[in-house]
Amino acid sequence: MSKHVVMGLLASCGVALWSGALGQGQPAAPGAADDGAAQAARRAREVLAERLHIPAQDIVVERTEATTWSDSSLGCGARGTQALQRITAGHVVLLAAQGRTYRVHVAGSQALICDRPVPRRDALRKPRYARGLDAAFEKARGDLAARLGIDAGQVRMVGMEPASWTDEALGCAAGAEAAAGPVEGYRLALEAGGRLYTYHTDLSVVRPCPPIEAQ
């Protein structure tokens, strides 16, 4: 898939790329991932300091980890709110203050203290495709990390869009025999080392498409 097609995919999903537009073969700025973690930790401390009415310097950052959520609630599920179903990249920040540990979920300027998540009223009615999409992203992230020989934490999910293919090859296996469709699924966009990679999934099978070496 060409760079223009991938970037069009991300644009159609409304995905904002950090540090400018990332294209295939365009490395991210050195330390970009570390800067993102530091900014997330700083934002998390600000929010918790405001909640506890204490100076931010009294709050200790225990750990910061990059992650993604399947909707705009950042995995916290605030009561009385409706979350948009979209892949949201960010960080989980663990903070220590006043003898307690707090978990803060951060995505850009949005930061939610999520140490005691409140189950959403519609949790049991969450669409099956959303649960399956989370699992598909994790499979794709693990597969890409293994192929590149890196830690899965270095792979970020940056976009997706619904897709339909004529057979179970998901538009990936040229010349291979596959049961006829149509087959519904998603195109997934992942980023690692400043490069974009595309996967196709029907929520059961996850395939890099085109092959990683071609991307």
KOLVEXNU-262208 format. One line per 5 residues: their letters; for each residue x, y, z of C-alpha. Coordinates in steps of 0.2 Angstrom, whole numbers, plus 2048, in hexadecimal, padded with zeros to 3 digits. Last residue first. Layout:
A	X Y Z | ...
//
This chain:
QAEIP	81D 7F7 812 | 823 7E9 806 | 82D 7E0 813 | 81D 7E1 81E | 812 7D8 812
PCPRV	805 7E3 80A | 7FA 7E0 814 | 800 7DA 825 | 7F3 7CD 82A | 7E7 7CB 839
VSLDT	7DA 7BC 838 | 7CB 7BC 844 | 7C5 7CE 845 | 7C4 7CE 832 | 7D5 7D7 831
HYTYL	7E1 7E0 825 | 7F1 7E8 82B | 7FA 7F7 826 | 80B 7FD 82B | 811 80F 82E
RGGAE	823 814 832 | 82B 81F 83F | 832 810 849 | 821 808 84A | 810 80E 845
LALRY	801 804 842 | 7F2 807 836 | 7E4 7FA 836 | 7D8 7F6 828 | 7C8 7EE 82E
GEVPG	7BC 7E0 82B | 7AE 7DA 820 | 7B0 7CB 815 | 7A6 7CA 804 | 7AB 7BC 802
AAAEA	7B2 7AE 7F8 | 7BD 7A1 801 | 7CF 7A3 7FE | 7DC 79C 7F1 | 7EC 7A6 7F1
GAACG	7F1 7B0 7E1 | 7F4 7C0 7EB | 7F2 7BE 7FE | 7ED 7CF 805 | 7DB 7D4 7FF
LAEDT	7D4 7CD 80F | 7D9 7BB 809 | 7C7 7B6 80F | 7BF 7BD 7FF | 7B8 7CC 7F6
WSAPE	7BE 7D8 804 | 7B5 7E5 80E | 7BD 7F3 819 | 7B9 7FD 829 | 7C7 80A 82D
MGVMR	7D5 80A 83A | 7E2 816 841 | 7F1 819 84B | 7F6 809 854 | 807 80B 85C
VQGAD	815 7FE 85C | 823 801 868 | 81A 7F9 876 | 81A 7E9 86C | 82D 7E8 86F
IGLRA	837 7E6 85F | 83D 7D9 853 | 835 7E0 844 | 82A 7D1 840 | 827 7CE 853
ALDGR	821 7E0 856 | 816 7DF 846 | 80E 7CF 84C | 80B 7D5 85E | 804 7E6 858
AKEFA	7F8 7DD 84B | 7F2 7D1 858 | 7EF 7DF 865 | 7E6 7E9 857 | 7DB 7DA 853
ADLGR	7D7 7D7 866 | 7D1 7E9 867 | 7C7 7E7 857 | 7BE 7D8 85E | 7B8 7E2 86D
AYRPK	7B2 7F0 862 | 7AA 7E4 855 | 7A0 7DC 863 | 797 7ED 866 | 796 7F2 879
RLADR	785 7EE 87F | 78C 7E6 890 | 796 7F6 893 | 787 801 890 | 786 807 8A1
RPVPR	798 80B 8A2 | 7A2 803 8B0 | 7AA 810 8BB | 7BD 80F 8BB | 7C6 811 8CC
DCILA	7D8 817 8C9 | 7D3 81F 8B9 | 7D8 831 8BA | 7D5 837 8A9 | 7E0 842 89E
QSGAV	7DC 84A 88E | 7EA 856 887 | 7F1 849 87C | 7EA 838 881 | 7ED 834 894
HVRYT	7E6 827 89F | 7EB 82A 8B2 | 7ED 81C 8BE | 7EF 821 8D0 | 7FA 819 8DE
RGQAA	7F7 81E 8F0 | 802 824 8FE | 7FE 836 8FC | 804 835 8EA | 80A 828 8DE
LLVVH	807 829 8CB | 804 81C 8BE | 803 822 8AC | 7FA 819 89F | 7FE 821 88E
GATIR	7F5 826 87E | 7EE 81F 86D | 7DB 820 86A | 7D3 814 85E | 7C1 81A 85C
QLAQT	7B0 816 862 | 7AB 827 869 | 7A7 826 87C | 796 82A 884 | 796 832 895
GRAGC	78B 82F 8A4 | 798 825 8AE | 7AA 827 8A8 | 7B0 818 89F | 7C2 818 8A4
GLSSD	7C9 80F 895 | 7CF 81F 88C | 7BD 825 88B | 7C0 829 878 | 7BF 817 872
SWTTA	7C8 807 86F | 7D7 80C 87A | 7EA 80C 876 | 7FA 80A 880 | 80A 812 884
ETREV	811 80F 896 | 816 81B 8A3 | 81B 816 8B4 | 81E 81B 8C6 | 81C 82E 8C4
VIDQA	81D 836 8D5 | 811 844 8DA | 817 851 8E6 | 81E 85B 8D8 | 80D 85E 8D1
PIHLR	808 868 8E1 | 7F9 862 8EA | 7E6 865 8E8 | 7E3 853 8E6 | 7D9 855 8D5
EALVE	7E4 863 8CF | 7F4 859 8D3 | 7EC 84A 8CA | 7E9 854 8BA | 7FA 85C 8BA
RARRA	803 84C 8BE | 7FA 843 8AF | 7FF 851 8A3 | 811 850 8A8 | 811 83D 8A7
AQAAG	809 83E 895 | 816 84B 890 | 824 840 896 | 81D 831 88D | 81B 83B 87D
DDAAG	82D 841 87E | 833 830 880 | 82A 82A 871 | 831 839 867 | 843 835 86D
PAAPQ	84A 836 85C | 83E 83E 850 | 834 831 846 | 83B 829 837 | 834 82C 826
GQGLA	835 81C 81C | 822 81B 81B | 81A 82B 820 | 817 833 831 | 80F 844 82F
GSWLA	815 851 83D | 81B 84D 84E | 80B 844 853 | 7FF 83D 846 | 7EC 842 848
VGCSA	7E0 834 842 | 7D0 83A 83B | 7CC 829 834 | 7CC 82F 822 | 7DC 838 825
LLGMV	7E4 827 82B | 7DF 81E 81C | 7E4 82C 810 | 7F5 82B 819 | 7F6 819 815
VHKSM	7F0 81B 803 | 7FD 829 800 | 80B 81F 807 | 807 811 7FB | 800 800 800
//
